[in-house]
């Protein structure tokens, strides 16, 4: 079955995005979608986006302003597509459905998976995630960890935080996580807990991040849809397991050498790009990365960067 290369545009104005409704008579008719269309032979994805945006909505966009969001491969059974998704937040003109389709500016927070074709759903998750995922680093006591967490949140509050401390006894981790979740909430950061050992922590958390050893033994999503599910991955096979579990995002690494795991052979950016190419979910580059690597990660198909050294 031939794969159709589709250029997809996420056109943003602040926290709103431009959405169209597919005509009833076409494939996946009646559902919402982001503007875009098929990339023609010999055409770059940027040129296809400029053309499709103009043809469908009347908006003009400069190709150099387009930024990568995510690439999604999806098999509908009767059709296989590669959605090559790019964002634009500087466009000229007023949007209207030039092909008779409904178009509207919708708040990002109002986008729901069920209203879109299945292949579009990772796009929605990618749009709602930041480009940095901050992970707590080593500390000796719960009190020291909380003090360090509070300092980190005050100095640079990340949008998304993983409270990780696998060296602590279960009772101590619960103390750290309970107090850490409260600190993150007060600072305006969404926080995930590490692992499923203490389900009671999920009530106050934005979600759970599974180490691979836990994710490997599961056959279904272990948390409700209103909680984020993240998985630590190290290969394309592990990314496929994360997708099978319905994970909202994954980390992949180590991309580069990192002091926290000096015995791990880094995969490098080229391998990261190859592994992510078939992952239909947002993937953060992990291991030896800094905020300066965000553009590199995104250009390679990733969501952004994750790690301890970003802020701890």
Secondary structure, DSSP 8 states (H G I E B T S, - for coil): --EEEEEEEEEEETTEEEEEE--TTSTTTTSEE-SEEE--TT--HHHHHHHHHHHHH--EE-GGG-EEEEEEEEE-SS-EEEEEEEEES-EES----TTS--EEEEEGGG--GGGB-GGGHHHHHHHHS-SEEEE----SSHHHHHHHHHHHHHHS--SEEEE--TTS-HHHHHHHHHHHHHHHHHHT-EEEEESSS-GGGGGGSSEEEE-HHHHTT-SS--S-TTSEEEEEESSHHHHHHHHHTT-SEEEEE--S--GGGTTS---HHHHHHHHHTT--SEEEEESS--GGGHHHHHHTT--EEEESTTT-
